[in-house]
């Protein structure tokens, strides 16, 4: 069984970016950066249902990932990418006075990036929650709203 190629994750990741610094980079540098972001995303993916082991030489995951796993990893990559943009603007902010920073569009851009980061992190949490309730490729919501589960308790005290 062949694993999932990195390109499946990278395609979803790049599709989530409106504007990318990758435009001015060569293909090798882009791949190196994507793998770096992929490694961070995998570290941040808590409790995957399958092993996320991979081979950088073949650019394949050992296992076949579901669409949910691909989307979660790609969104975690986007979060890290947005953090970079925020850190970059924060460095710019440190180099100019607060008054000048407020007058430029950099302050508004930073505000929008922080909002975007929060929205993406929220989306990741929603997807991870839905993913955690899946059993195989089928959602398993049994017992969620206080409904009964398959286990029952019986009164063994003899009181009636």
Secondary structure, 3 states (H helix, E strand, C coil): CCCCEHHHHHHHHHHCCCCCHHHHCCHHHHHHHHHHHHHHHHHHCCCCCCCCCEECCCCEECCCCCHHHHHHHHHHHHHHHHHHHHHHHHHHHHHCCHHHHHHCHHHHHHHHHHHHHHHHHHHHHHHHHHHHCEECCEECCCCCCCCCCCCCCCCCCCCC
